[in-house]
Amino acid sequence: MLEGAKSIGAGAATIASAGAAVGIGNVLSSSIHSVARNPSLAKQSFGYAILGFALTEAIALFALMMAFLISSVF
């Protein structure tokens, strides 16, 4: 029973990886749209896009860490 609950919990924690993939797609899409609308702000927009990528990847890494903790510790 406990092993099954651990597997379900770890699986639920890895669903955040799909959310992170969608978030990265949204950041890239918004970056492309902003550069297409105003090319003179491409350098500033690129910095914001990198920040968005980093924050989205951090969420994915936290979810992966939770999945490993659920499967190994609890």
Predicted model as a PDB file, atoms N, CA, C, CB and O in Angstrom, pLDDT in the B-factor column:
MODEL        1                                                                  
ATOM      1  N   MET A   1       0.829  -1.199   0.000  1.00 80.00           N  
ATOM      2  CA  MET A   1       0.000   0.000   0.000  1.00 80.00           C  
ATOM      3  C   MET A   1       0.868   1.255   0.000  1.00 80.00           C  
ATOM      4  CB  MET A   1      -0.940   0.002   1.213  1.00 80.00           C  
ATOM      5  O   MET A   1       0.612   2.202  -0.743  1.00 80.00           O  
ATOM      6  N   LEU A   2       1.898   1.246   0.845  1.00 76.00           N  
ATOM      7  CA  LEU A   2       2.774   2.409   0.944  1.00 76.00           C  
ATOM      8  C   LEU A   2       3.572   2.618  -0.343  1.00 76.00           C  
ATOM      9  CB  LEU A   2       3.725   2.254   2.131  1.00 76.00           C  
ATOM     10  O   LEU A   2       3.767   3.752  -0.781  1.00 76.00           O  
ATOM     11  N   GLU A   3       4.028   1.530  -0.941  1.00 81.00           N  
ATOM     12  CA  GLU A   3       4.797   1.654  -2.192  1.00 81.00           C  
ATOM     13  C   GLU A   3       3.931   2.215  -3.313  1.00 81.00           C  
ATOM     14  CB  GLU A   3       5.374   0.287  -2.611  1.00 81.00           C  
ATOM     15  O   GLU A   3       4.403   3.009  -4.127  1.00 81.00           O  
ATOM     16  N   GLY A   4       2.682   1.810  -3.358  1.00 84.00           N  
ATOM     17  CA  GLY A   4       1.767   2.337  -4.372  1.00 84.00           C  
ATOM     18  C   GLY A   4       1.516   3.823  -4.187  1.00 84.00           C  
ATOM     19  O   GLY A   4       1.474   4.581  -5.156  1.00 84.00           O  
ATOM     20  N   ALA A   5       1.350   4.235  -2.933  1.00 81.00           N  
ATOM     21  CA  ALA A   5       1.136   5.656  -2.644  1.00 81.00           C  
ATOM     22  C   ALA A   5       2.372   6.477  -2.995  1.00 81.00           C  
ATOM     23  CB  ALA A   5       0.775   5.855  -1.165  1.00 81.00           C  
ATOM     24  O   ALA A   5       2.259   7.605  -3.476  1.00 81.00           O  
ATOM     25  N   LYS A   6       3.568   5.899  -2.751  1.00 82.00           N  
ATOM     26  CA  LYS A   6       4.801   6.599  -3.118  1.00 82.00           C  
ATOM     27  C   LYS A   6       4.895   6.765  -4.632  1.00 82.00           C  
ATOM     28  CB  LYS A   6       6.033   5.840  -2.590  1.00 82.00           C  
ATOM     29  O   LYS A   6       5.304   7.819  -5.118  1.00 82.00           O  
ATOM     30  N   SER A   7       4.523   5.742  -5.365  1.00 82.00           N  
ATOM     31  CA  SER A   7       4.581   5.826  -6.827  1.00 82.00           C  
ATOM     32  C   SER A   7       3.587   6.845  -7.363  1.00 82.00           C  
ATOM     33  CB  SER A   7       4.310   4.458  -7.450  1.00 82.00           C  
ATOM     34  O   SER A   7       3.904   7.597  -8.284  1.00 82.00           O  
ATOM     35  N   ILE A   8       2.391   6.875  -6.795  1.00 84.00           N  
ATOM     36  CA  ILE A   8       1.384   7.857  -7.226  1.00 84.00           C  
ATOM     37  C   ILE A   8       1.860   9.271  -6.898  1.00 84.00           C  
ATOM     38  CB  ILE A   8       0.013   7.576  -6.546  1.00 84.00           C  
ATOM     39  O   ILE A   8       1.708  10.178  -7.717  1.00 84.00           O  
ATOM     40  N   GLY A   9       2.426   9.467  -5.727  1.00 79.00           N  
ATOM     41  CA  GLY A   9       2.926  10.786  -5.341  1.00 79.00           C  
ATOM     42  C   GLY A   9       4.073  11.248  -6.225  1.00 79.00           C  
ATOM     43  O   GLY A   9       4.123  12.408  -6.632  1.00 79.00           O  
ATOM     44  N   ALA A  10       4.995  10.340  -6.521  1.00 81.00           N  
ATOM     45  CA  ALA A  10       6.114  10.701  -7.391  1.00 81.00           C  
ATOM     46  C   ALA A  10       5.621  11.003  -8.807  1.00 81.00           C  
ATOM     47  CB  ALA A  10       7.161   9.570  -7.421  1.00 81.00           C  
ATOM     48  O   ALA A  10       6.122  11.922  -9.455  1.00 81.00           O  
ATOM     49  N   GLY A  11       4.654  10.245  -9.282  1.00 81.00           N  
ATOM     50  CA  GLY A  11       4.084  10.506 -10.605  1.00 81.00           C  
ATOM     51  C   GLY A  11       3.376  11.845 -10.659  1.00 81.00           C  
ATOM     52  O   GLY A  11       3.488  12.576 -11.643  1.00 81.00           O  
ATOM     53  N   ALA A  12       2.651  12.164  -9.608  1.00 81.00           N  
ATOM     54  CA  ALA A  12       1.953  13.453  -9.555  1.00 81.00           C  
ATOM     55  C   ALA A  12       2.949  14.609  -9.498  1.00 81.00           C  
ATOM     56  CB  ALA A  12       1.010  13.506  -8.338  1.00 81.00           C  
ATOM     57  O   ALA A  12       2.691  15.676 -10.056  1.00 81.00           O  
ATOM     58  N   ALA A  13       4.080  14.406  -8.831  1.00 78.00           N  
ATOM     59  CA  ALA A  13       5.088  15.464  -8.755  1.00 78.00           C  
ATOM     60  C   ALA A  13       5.764  15.685 -10.106  1.00 78.00           C  
ATOM     61  CB  ALA A  13       6.137  15.121  -7.694  1.00 78.00           C  
ATOM     62  O   ALA A  13       6.199  16.799 -10.398  1.00 78.00           O  
ATOM     63  N   THR A  14       5.859  14.649 -10.929  1.00 79.00           N  
ATOM     64  CA  THR A  14       6.511  14.816 -12.224  1.00 79.00           C  
ATOM     65  C   THR A  14       5.583  15.443 -13.263  1.00 79.00           C  
ATOM     66  CB  THR A  14       7.013  13.477 -12.727  1.00 79.00           C  
ATOM     67  O   THR A  14       6.039  15.799 -14.349  1.00 79.00           O  
ATOM     68  N   ILE A  15       4.313  15.585 -12.962  1.00 85.00           N  
ATOM     69  CA  ILE A  15       3.401  16.266 -13.879  1.00 85.00           C  
ATOM     70  C   ILE A  15       3.822  17.729 -14.056  1.00 85.00           C  
ATOM     71  CB  ILE A  15       1.944  16.181 -13.359  1.00 85.00           C  
ATOM     72  O   ILE A  15       3.535  18.340 -15.085  1.00 85.00           O  
ATOM     73  N   ALA A  16       4.491  18.275 -13.065  1.00 82.00           N  
ATOM     74  CA  ALA A  16       4.964  19.661 -13.171  1.00 82.00           C  
ATOM     75  C   ALA A  16       5.973  19.826 -14.300  1.00 82.00           C  
ATOM     76  CB  ALA A  16       5.590  20.110 -11.852  1.00 82.00           C  
ATOM     77  O   ALA A  16       6.172  20.940 -14.784  1.00 82.00           O  
ATOM     78  N   SER A  17       6.612  18.743 -14.729  1.00 84.00           N  
ATOM     79  CA  SER A  17       7.534  18.836 -15.868  1.00 84.00           C  
ATOM     80  C   SER A  17       6.788  19.225 -17.134  1.00 84.00           C  
ATOM     81  CB  SER A  17       8.272  17.503 -16.079  1.00 84.00           C  
ATOM     82  O   SER A  17       7.306  19.988 -17.949  1.00 84.00           O  
ATOM     83  N   ALA A  18       5.581  18.710 -17.308  1.00 86.00           N  
ATOM     84  CA  ALA A  18       4.773  19.096 -18.472  1.00 86.00           C  
ATOM     85  C   ALA A  18       4.387  20.568 -18.369  1.00 86.00           C  
ATOM     86  CB  ALA A  18       3.500  18.209 -18.582  1.00 86.00           C  
ATOM     87  O   ALA A  18       4.381  21.280 -19.373  1.00 86.00           O  
ATOM     88  N   GLY A  19       4.070  21.019 -17.183  1.00 87.00           N  
ATOM     89  CA  GLY A  19       3.753  22.430 -16.979  1.00 87.00           C  
ATOM     90  C   GLY A  19       4.945  23.323 -17.271  1.00 87.00           C  
ATOM     91  O   GLY A  19       4.793  24.414 -17.821  1.00 87.00           O  
ATOM     92  N   ALA A  20       6.136  22.858 -16.899  1.00 88.00           N  
ATOM     93  CA  ALA A  20       7.341  23.636 -17.187  1.00 88.00           C  
ATOM     94  C   ALA A  20       7.597  23.704 -18.688  1.00 88.00           C  
ATOM     95  CB  ALA A  20       8.557  23.030 -16.471  1.00 88.00           C  
ATOM     96  O   ALA A  20       8.034  24.737 -19.196  1.00 88.00           O  
ATOM     97  N   ALA A  21       7.330  22.617 -19.400  1.00 88.00           N  
ATOM     98  CA  ALA A  21       7.498  22.629 -20.856  1.00 88.00           C  
ATOM     99  C   ALA A  21       6.542  23.620 -21.509  1.00 88.00           C  
ATOM    100  CB  ALA A  21       7.274  21.225 -21.433  1.00 88.00           C  
ATOM    101  O   ALA A  21       6.918  24.333 -22.440  1.00 88.00           O  
ATOM    102  N   VAL A  22       5.319  23.662 -21.024  1.00 92.00           N  
ATOM    103  CA  VAL A  22       4.347  24.632 -21.550  1.00 92.00           C  
ATOM    104  C   VAL A  22       4.798  26.055 -21.217  1.00 92.00           C  
ATOM    105  CB  VAL A  22       2.927  24.363 -20.967  1.00 92.00           C  
ATOM    106  O   VAL A  22       4.667  26.955 -22.046  1.00 92.00           O  
ATOM    107  N   GLY A  23       5.321  26.262 -20.027  1.00 90.00           N  
ATOM    108  CA  GLY A  23       5.805  27.578 -19.627  1.00 90.00           C  
ATOM    109  C   GLY A  23       6.970  28.047 -20.483  1.00 90.00           C  
ATOM    110  O   GLY A  23       7.031  29.219 -20.856  1.00 90.00           O  
ATOM    111  N   ILE A  24       7.894  27.148 -20.799  1.00 91.00           N  
ATOM    112  CA  ILE A  24       9.016  27.511 -21.652  1.00 91.00           C  
ATOM    113  C   ILE A  24       8.523  27.857 -23.052  1.00 91.00           C  
ATOM    114  CB  ILE A  24      10.044  26.368 -21.711  1.00 91.00           C  
ATOM    115  O   ILE A  24       9.028  28.789 -23.679  1.00 91.00           O  
ATOM    116  N   GLY A  25       7.549  27.115 -23.537  1.00 92.00           N  
ATOM    117  CA  GLY A  25       6.966  27.435 -24.837  1.00 92.00           C  
ATOM    118  C   GLY A  25       6.317  28.805 -24.847  1.00 92.00           C  
ATOM    119  O   GLY A  25       6.437  29.546 -25.822  1.00 92.00           O  
ATOM    120  N   ASN A  26       5.629  29.143 -23.765  1.00 93.00           N  
ATOM    121  CA  ASN A  26       5.006  30.469 -23.673  1.00 93.00           C  
ATOM    122  C   ASN A  26       6.045  31.582 -23.619  1.00 93.00           C  
ATOM    123  CB  ASN A  26       4.107  30.545 -22.444  1.00 93.00           C  
ATOM    124  O   ASN A  26       5.863  32.632 -24.236  1.00 93.00           O  
ATOM    125  N   VAL A  27       7.124  31.363 -22.891  1.00 92.00           N  
ATOM    126  CA  VAL A  27       8.170  32.380 -22.813  1.00 92.00           C  
ATOM    127  C   VAL A  27       8.799  32.588 -24.180  1.00 92.00           C  
ATOM    128  CB  VAL A  27       9.244  31.984 -21.784  1.00 92.00           C  
ATOM    129  O   VAL A  27       9.007  33.727 -24.597  1.00 92.00           O  
ATOM    130  N   LEU A  28       9.106  31.505 -24.884  1.00 93.00           N  
ATOM    131  CA  LEU A  28       9.709  31.624 -26.211  1.00 93.00           C  
ATOM    132  C   LEU A  28       8.750  32.291 -27.190  1.00 93.00           C  
ATOM    133  CB  LEU A  28      10.122  30.246 -26.736  1.00 93.00           C  
ATOM    134  O   LEU A  28       9.157  33.138 -27.986  1.00 93.00           O  
ATOM    135  N   SER A  29       7.493  31.912 -27.131  1.00 94.00           N  
ATOM    136  CA  SER A  29       6.493  32.514 -28.016  1.00 94.00           C  
ATOM    137  C   SER A  29       6.364  34.015 -27.757  1.00 94.00           C  
ATOM    138  CB  SER A  29       5.129  31.825 -27.830  1.00 94.00           C  
ATOM    139  O   SER A  29       6.327  34.810 -28.696  1.00 94.00           O  
ATOM    140  N   SER A  30       6.297  34.394 -26.503  1.00 93.00           N  
ATOM    141  CA  SER A  30       6.182  35.815 -26.169  1.00 93.00           C  
ATOM    142  C   SER A  30       7.420  36.596 -26.578  1.00 93.00           C  
ATOM    143  CB  SER A  30       5.938  35.987 -24.679  1.00 93.00           C  
ATOM    144  O   SER A  30       7.325  37.747 -27.003  1.00 93.00           O  
ATOM    145  N   SER A  31       8.580  35.968 -26.449  1.00 93.00           N  
ATOM    146  CA  SER A  31       9.816  36.625 -26.859  1.00 93.00           C  
ATOM    147  C   SER A  31       9.835  36.869 -28.371  1.00 93.00           C  
ATOM    148  CB  SER A  31      11.028  35.781 -26.443  1.00 93.00           C  
ATOM    149  O   SER A  31      10.223  37.944 -28.828  1.00 93.00           O  
ATOM    150  N   ILE A  32       9.416  35.874 -29.130  1.00 94.00           N  
ATOM    151  CA  ILE A  32       9.381  36.024 -30.585  1.00 94.00           C  
ATOM    152  C   ILE A  32       8.384  37.104 -30.991  1.00 94.00           C  
ATOM    153  CB  ILE A  32       9.020  34.688 -31.258  1.00 94.00           C  
ATOM    154  O   ILE A  32       8.669  37.914 -31.874  1.00 94.00           O  
ATOM    155  N   HIS A  33       7.229  37.118 -30.357  1.00 95.00           N  
ATOM    156  CA  HIS A  33       6.221  38.133 -30.677  1.00 95.00           C  
ATOM    157  C   HIS A  33       6.715  39.541 -30.332  1.00 95.00           C  
ATOM    158  CB  HIS A  33       4.915  37.839 -29.927  1.00 95.00           C  
ATOM    159  O   HIS A  33       6.487  40.480 -31.094  1.00 95.00           O  
ATOM    160  N   SER A  34       7.381  39.687 -29.200  1.00 94.00           N  
ATOM    161  CA  SER A  34       7.836  41.020 -28.806  1.00 94.00           C  
ATOM    162  C   SER A  34       8.944  41.533 -29.730  1.00 94.00           C  
ATOM    163  CB  SER A  34       8.331  41.001 -27.359  1.00 94.00           C  
ATOM    164  O   SER A  34       8.988  42.722 -30.047  1.00 94.00           O  
ATOM    165  N   VAL A  35       9.831  40.643 -30.160  1.00 93.00           N  
ATOM    166  CA  VAL A  35      10.884  41.067 -31.092  1.00 93.00           C  
ATOM    167  C   VAL A  35      10.289  41.377 -32.461  1.00 93.00           C  
ATOM    168  CB  VAL A  35      11.975  39.976 -31.219  1.00 93.00           C  
ATOM    169  O   VAL A  35      10.759  42.283 -33.148  1.00 93.00           O  
ATOM    170  N   ALA A  36       9.266  40.639 -32.860  1.00 94.00           N  
ATOM    171  CA  ALA A  36       8.628  40.916 -34.145  1.00 94.00           C  
ATOM    172  C   ALA A  36       7.899  42.265 -34.123  1.00 94.00           C  
ATOM    173  CB  ALA A  36       7.646  39.791 -34.503  1.00 94.00           C  
ATOM    174  O   ALA A  36       7.843  42.958 -35.139  1.00 94.00           O  
ATOM    175  N   ARG A  37       7.349  42.630 -32.977  1.00 95.00           N  
ATOM    176  CA  ARG A  37       6.631  43.900 -32.882  1.00 95.00           C  
ATOM    177  C   ARG A  37       7.569  45.096 -32.763  1.00 95.00           C  
ATOM    178  CB  ARG A  37       5.694  43.873 -31.697  1.00 95.00           C  
ATOM    179  O   ARG A  37       7.313  46.157 -33.332  1.00 95.00           O  
ATOM    180  N   ASN A  38       8.666  44.913 -32.011  1.00 93.00           N  
ATOM    181  CA  ASN A  38       9.581  46.034 -31.784  1.00 93.00           C  
ATOM    182  C   ASN A  38      11.024  45.513 -31.796  1.00 93.00           C  
ATOM    183  CB  ASN A  38       9.260  46.756 -30.429  1.00 93.00           C  
ATOM    184  O   ASN A  38      11.572  45.208 -30.736  1.00 93.00           O  
ATOM    185  N   PRO A  39      11.637  45.409 -32.960  1.00 92.00           N  
ATOM    186  CA  PRO A  39      12.995  44.854 -33.052  1.00 92.00           C  
ATOM    187  C   PRO A  39      14.062  45.671 -32.329  1.00 92.00           C  
ATOM    188  CB  PRO A  39      13.380  44.728 -34.487  1.00 92.00           C  
ATOM    189  O   PRO A  39      15.115  45.137 -31.984  1.00 92.00           O  
ATOM    190  N   SER A  40      13.808  46.942 -32.096  1.00 94.00           N  
ATOM    191  CA  SER A  40      14.828  47.761 -31.437  1.00 94.00           C  
ATOM    192  C   SER A  40      15.014  47.393 -29.964  1.00 94.00           C  
ATOM    193  CB  SER A  40      14.462  49.230 -31.551  1.00 94.00           C  
ATOM    194  O   SER A  40      16.041  47.728 -29.373  1.00 94.00           O  
ATOM    195  N   LEU A  41      14.056  46.722 -29.374  1.00 90.00           N  
ATOM    196  CA  LEU A  41      14.164  46.286 -27.974  1.00 90.00           C  
ATOM    197  C   LEU A  41      14.541  44.811 -27.846  1.00 90.00           C  
ATOM    198  CB  LEU A  41      12.850  46.537 -27.250  1.00 90.00           C  
ATOM    199  O   LEU A  41      14.254  44.185 -26.826  1.00 90.00           O  
ATOM    200  N   ALA A  42      15.180  44.257 -28.871  1.00 91.00           N  
ATOM    201  CA  ALA A  42      15.498  42.824 -28.866  1.00 91.00           C  
ATOM    202  C   ALA A  42      16.464  42.460 -27.742  1.00 91.00           C  
ATOM    203  CB  ALA A  42      16.095  42.414 -30.210  1.00 91.00           C  
ATOM    204  O   ALA A  42      16.294  41.419 -27.107  1.00 91.00           O  
ATOM    205  N   LYS A  43      17.467  43.288 -27.483  1.00 91.00           N  
ATOM    206  CA  LYS A  43      18.450  42.973 -26.430  1.00 91.00           C  
ATOM    207  C   LYS A  43      17.806  42.977 -25.053  1.00 91.00           C  
ATOM    208  CB  LYS A  43      19.612  43.976 -26.460  1.00 91.00           C  
ATOM    209  O   LYS A  43      18.067  42.086 -24.244  1.00 91.00           O  
ATOM    210  N   GLN A  44      16.969  43.969 -24.778  1.00 91.00           N  
ATOM    211  CA  GLN A  44      16.296  44.033 -23.482  1.00 91.00           C  
ATOM    212  C   GLN A  44      15.307  42.882 -23.339  1.00 91.00           C  
ATOM    213  CB  GLN A  44      15.573  45.383 -23.313  1.00 91.00           C  
ATOM    214  O   GLN A  44      15.189  42.288 -22.267  1.00 91.00           O  
ATOM    215  N   SER A  45      14.603  42.570 -24.411  1.00 92.00           N  
ATOM    216  CA  SER A  45      13.639  41.473 -24.392  1.00 92.00           C  
ATOM    217  C   SER A  45      14.329  40.134 -24.174  1.00 92.00           C  
ATOM    218  CB  SER A  45      12.843  41.444 -25.693  1.00 92.00           C  
ATOM    219  O   SER A  45      13.783  39.247 -23.519  1.00 92.00           O  
ATOM    220  N   PHE A  46      15.538  39.988 -24.728  1.00 92.00           N  
ATOM    221  CA  PHE A  46      16.280  38.741 -24.562  1.00 92.00           C  
ATOM    222  C   PHE A  46      16.636  38.505 -23.096  1.00 92.00           C  
ATOM    223  CB  PHE A  46      17.551  38.759 -25.418  1.00 92.00           C  
ATOM    224  O   PHE A  46      16.565  37.375 -22.614  1.00 92.00           O  
ATOM    225  N   GLY A  47      17.014  39.551 -22.396  1.00 92.00           N  
ATOM    226  CA  GLY A  47      17.320  39.418 -20.969  1.00 92.00           C  
ATOM    227  C   GLY A  47      16.117  38.964 -20.164  1.00 92.00           C  
ATOM    228  O   GLY A  47      16.237  38.118 -19.279  1.00 92.00           O  
ATOM    229  N   TYR A  48      14.963  39.525 -20.471  1.00 92.00           N  
ATOM    230  CA  TYR A  48      13.745  39.100 -19.780  1.00 92.00           C  
ATOM    231  C   TYR A  48      13.371  37.666 -20.137  1.00 92.00           C  
ATOM    232  CB  TYR A  48      12.590  40.037 -20.119  1.00 92.00           C  
ATOM    233  O   TYR A  48      12.872  36.924 -19.291  1.00 92.00           O  
ATOM    234  N   ALA A  49      13.610  37.276 -21.381  1.00 93.00           N  
ATOM    235  CA  ALA A  49      13.309  35.906 -21.797  1.00 93.00           C  
ATOM    236  C   ALA A  49      14.199  34.908 -21.052  1.00 93.00           C  
ATOM    237  CB  ALA A  49      13.494  35.753 -23.322  1.00 93.00           C  
ATOM    238  O   ALA A  49      13.727  33.851 -20.632  1.00 93.00           O  
ATOM    239  N   ILE A  50      15.471  35.234 -20.889  1.00 94.00           N  
ATOM    240  CA  ILE A  50      16.376  34.344 -20.151  1.00 94.00           C  
ATOM    241  C   ILE A  50      15.931  34.220 -18.699  1.00 94.00           C  
ATOM    242  CB  ILE A  50      17.831  34.864 -20.222  1.00 94.00           C  
ATOM    243  O   ILE A  50      15.981  33.132 -18.126  1.00 94.00           O  
ATOM    244  N   LEU A  51      15.497  35.320 -18.103  1.00 93.00           N  
ATOM    245  CA  LEU A  51      14.984  35.267 -16.741  1.00 93.00           C  
ATOM    246  C   LEU A  51      13.747  34.376 -16.662  1.00 93.00           C  
ATOM    247  CB  LEU A  51      14.656  36.677 -16.237  1.00 93.00           C  
ATOM    248  O   LEU A  51      13.603  33.597 -15.720  1.00 93.00           O  
ATOM    249  N   GLY A  52      12.866  34.486 -17.633  1.00 91.00           N  
ATOM    250  CA  GLY A  52      11.680  33.629 -17.668  1.00 91.00           C  
ATOM    251  C   GLY A  52      12.029  32.163 -17.818  1.00 91.00           C  
ATOM    252  O   GLY A  52      11.427  31.307 -17.169  1.00 91.00           O  
ATOM    253  N   PHE A  53      13.013  31.864 -18.684  1.00 92.00           N  
ATOM    254  CA  PHE A  53      13.463  30.473 -18.833  1.00 92.00           C  
ATOM    255  C   PHE A  53      14.017  29.937 -17.524  1.00 92.00           C  
ATOM    256  CB  PHE A  53      14.528  30.364 -19.934  1.00 92.00           C  
ATOM    257  O   PHE A  53      13.712  28.812 -17.128  1.00 92.00           O  
ATOM    258  N   ALA A  54      14.834  30.745 -16.850  1.00 93.00           N  
ATOM    259  CA  ALA A  54      15.462  30.298 -15.607  1.00 93.00           C  
ATOM    260  C   ALA A  54      14.425  30.019 -14.528  1.00 93.00           C  
ATOM    261  CB  ALA A  54      16.458  31.341 -15.113  1.00 93.00           C  
ATOM    262  O   ALA A  54      14.512  29.008 -13.831  1.00 93.00           O  
ATOM    263  N   LEU A  55      13.455  30.899 -14.386  1.00 91.00           N  
ATOM    264  CA  LEU A  55      12.435  30.689 -13.355  1.00 91.00           C  
ATOM    265  C   LEU A  55      11.560  29.477 -13.674  1.00 91.00           C  
ATOM    266  CB  LEU A  55      11.561  31.939 -13.212  1.00 91.00           C  
ATOM    267  O   LEU A  55      11.170  28.738 -12.769  1.00 91.00           O  
ATOM    268  N   THR A  56      11.255  29.274 -14.938  1.00 90.00           N  
ATOM    269  CA  THR A  56      10.442  28.122 -15.315  1.00 90.00           C  
ATOM    270  C   THR A  56      11.212  26.825 -15.099  1.00 90.00           C  
ATOM    271  CB  THR A  56       9.994  28.236 -16.779  1.00 90.00           C  
ATOM    272  O   THR A  56      10.643  25.839 -14.630  1.00 90.00           O  
ATOM    273  N   GLU A  57      12.487  26.816 -15.432  1.00 90.00           N  
ATOM    274  CA  GLU A  57      13.300  25.620 -15.212  1.00 90.00           C  
ATOM    275  C   GLU A  57      13.470  25.343 -13.717  1.00 90.00           C  
ATOM    276  CB  GLU A  57      14.677  25.777 -15.883  1.00 90.00           C  
ATOM    277  O   GLU A  57      13.559  24.183 -13.313  1.00 90.00           O  
ATOM    278  N   ALA A  58      13.514  26.386 -12.897  1.00 92.00           N  
ATOM    279  CA  ALA A  58      13.623  26.177 -11.454  1.00 92.00           C  
ATOM    280  C   ALA A  58      12.403  25.447 -10.923  1.00 92.00           C  
ATOM    281  CB  ALA A  58      13.796  27.514 -10.726  1.00 92.00           C  
ATOM    282  O   ALA A  58      12.524  24.592 -10.045  1.00 92.00           O  
ATOM    283  N   ILE A  59      11.228  25.776 -11.446  1.00 89.00           N  
ATOM    284  CA  ILE A  59      10.010  25.073 -11.026  1.00 89.00           C  
ATOM    285  C   ILE A  59      10.106  23.601 -11.395  1.00 89.00           C  
ATOM    286  CB  ILE A  59       8.755  25.708 -11.671  1.00 89.00           C  
ATOM    287  O   ILE A  59       9.732  22.736 -10.602  1.00 89.00           O  
ATOM    288  N   ALA A  60      10.602  23.309 -12.592  1.00 89.00           N  
ATOM    289  CA  ALA A  60      10.742  21.923 -13.029  1.00 89.00           C  
ATOM    290  C   ALA A  60      11.741  21.170 -12.150  1.00 89.00           C  
ATOM    291  CB  ALA A  60      11.183  21.869 -14.498  1.00 89.00           C  
ATOM    292  O   ALA A  60      11.513  20.010 -11.807  1.00 89.00           O  
ATOM    293  N   LEU A  61      12.839  21.821 -11.788  1.00 90.00           N  
ATOM    294  CA  LEU A  61      13.823  21.158 -10.936  1.00 90.00           C  
ATOM    295  C   LEU A  61      13.293  20.925  -9.528  1.00 90.00           C  
ATOM    296  CB  LEU A  61      15.096  21.977 -10.875  1.00 90.00           C  
ATOM    297  O   LEU A  61      13.604  19.903  -8.917  1.00 90.00           O  
ATOM    298  N   PHE A  62      12.501  21.851  -9.005  1.00 90.00           N  
ATOM    299  CA  PHE A  62      11.881  21.631  -7.696  1.00 90.00           C  
ATOM    300  C   PHE A  62      10.921  20.452  -7.747  1.00 90.00           C  
ATOM    301  CB  PHE A  62      11.142  22.893  -7.229  1.00 90.00           C  
ATOM    302  O   PHE A  62      10.870  19.655  -6.811  1.00 90.00           O  
ATOM    303  N   ALA A  63      10.167  20.335  -8.821  1.00 87.00           N  
ATOM    304  CA  ALA A  63       9.233  19.209  -8.951  1.00 87.00           C  
ATOM    305  C   ALA A  63       9.991  17.895  -9.049  1.00 87.00           C  
ATOM    306  CB  ALA A  63       8.327  19.391 -10.185  1.00 87.00           C  
ATOM    307  O   ALA A  63       9.578  16.901  -8.452  1.00 87.00           O  
ATOM    308  N   LEU A  64      11.092  17.873  -9.790  1.00 86.00           N  
ATOM    309  CA  LEU A  64      11.898  16.655  -9.891  1.00 86.00           C  
ATOM    310  C   LEU A  64      12.498  16.279  -8.541  1.00 86.00           C  
ATOM    311  CB  LEU A  64      13.011  16.835 -10.927  1.00 86.00           C  
ATOM    312  O   LEU A  64      12.557  15.102  -8.185  1.00 86.00           O  
ATOM    313  N   MET A  65      12.942  17.289  -7.792  1.00 88.00           N  
ATOM    314  CA  MET A  65      13.479  17.039  -6.459  1.00 88.00           C  
ATOM    315  C   MET A  65      12.397  16.454  -5.542  1.00 88.00           C  
ATOM    316  CB  MET A  65      14.049  18.340  -5.857  1.00 88.00           C  
ATOM    317  O   MET A  65      12.667  15.536  -4.767  1.00 88.00           O  
ATOM    318  N   MET A  66      11.188  16.982  -5.630  1.00 86.00           N  
ATOM    319  CA  MET A  66      10.090  16.455  -4.820  1.00 86.00           C  
ATOM    320  C   MET A  66       9.777  15.004  -5.189  1.00 86.00           C  
ATOM    321  CB  MET A  66       8.837  17.324  -4.992  1.00 86.00           C  
ATOM    322  O   MET A  66       9.510  14.180  -4.315  1.00 86.00           O  
ATOM    323  N   ALA A  67       9.811  14.698  -6.485  1.00 84.00           N  
ATOM    324  CA  ALA A  67       9.547  13.328  -6.909  1.00 84.00           C  
ATOM    325  C   ALA A  67      10.594  12.371  -6.337  1.00 84.00           C  
ATOM    326  CB  ALA A  67       9.524  13.238  -8.443  1.00 84.00           C  
ATOM    327  O   ALA A  67      10.254  11.279  -5.882  1.00 84.00           O  
ATOM    328  N   PHE A  68      11.865  12.777  -6.359  1.00 85.00           N  
ATOM    329  CA  PHE A  68      12.913  11.922  -5.799  1.00 85.00           C  
ATOM    330  C   PHE A  68      12.766  11.806  -4.290  1.00 85.00           C  
ATOM    331  CB  PHE A  68      14.301  12.469  -6.152  1.00 85.00           C  
ATOM    332  O   PHE A  68      12.966  10.728  -3.730  1.00 85.00           O  
ATOM    333  N   LEU A  69      12.422  12.894  -3.630  1.00 85.00           N  
ATOM    334  CA  LEU A  69      12.248  12.821  -2.175  1.00 85.00           C  
ATOM    335  C   LEU A  69      11.073  11.922  -1.798  1.00 85.00           C  
ATOM    336  CB  LEU A  69      12.039  14.224  -1.593  1.00 85.00           C  
ATOM    337  O   LEU A  69      11.164  11.151  -0.842  1.00 85.00           O  
ATOM    338  N   ILE A  70       9.989  12.013  -2.530  1.00 82.00           N  
ATOM    339  CA  ILE A  70       8.824  11.182  -2.235  1.00 82.00           C  
ATOM    340  C   ILE A  70       9.160   9.709  -2.431  1.00 82.00           C  
ATOM    341  CB  ILE A  70       7.632  11.582  -3.124  1.00 82.00           C  
ATOM    342  O   ILE A  70       8.772   8.867  -1.621  1.00 82.00           O  
ATOM    343  N   SER A  71       9.877   9.401  -3.500  1.00 81.00           N  
ATOM    344  CA  SER A  71      10.140   8.002  -3.796  1.00 81.00           C  
ATOM    345  C   SER A  71      11.227   7.395  -2.917  1.00 81.00           C  
ATOM    346  CB  SER A  71      10.521   7.857  -5.233  1.00 81.00           C  
ATOM    347  O   SER A  71      11.246   6.179  -2.722  1.00 81.00           O  
ATOM    348  N   SER A  72      12.135   8.212  -2.380  1.00 84.00           N  
ATOM    349  CA  SER A  72      13.228   7.620  -1.621  1.00 84.00           C  
ATOM    350  C   SER A  72      13.130   7.830  -0.112  1.00 84.00           C  
ATOM    351  CB  SER A  72      14.515   8.173  -2.106  1.00 84.00           C  
ATOM    352  O   SER A  72      13.558   6.959   0.646  1.00 84.00           O  
ATOM    353  N   VAL A  73      12.589   8.941   0.347  1.00 80.00           N  
ATOM    354  CA  VAL A  73      12.613   9.244   1.773  1.00 80.00           C  
ATOM    355  C   VAL A  73      11.366   8.739   2.483  1.00 80.00           C  
ATOM    356  CB  VAL A  73      12.756  10.735   1.986  1.00 80.00           C  
ATOM    357  O   VAL A  73      11.457   8.051   3.500  1.00 80.00           O  
ATOM    358  N   PHE A  74      10.213   9.079   1.949  1.00 69.00           N  
ATOM    359  CA  PHE A  74       8.971   8.756   2.658  1.00 69.00           C  
ATOM    360  C   PHE A  74       8.574   7.316   2.494  1.00 69.00           C  
ATOM    361  CB  PHE A  74       7.855   9.633   2.182  1.00 69.00           C  
ATOM    362  O   PHE A  74       7.551   6.893   3.031  1.00 69.00           O  
TER     363      PHE A  74                                                      
ENDMDL                                                                          
END                                                                             
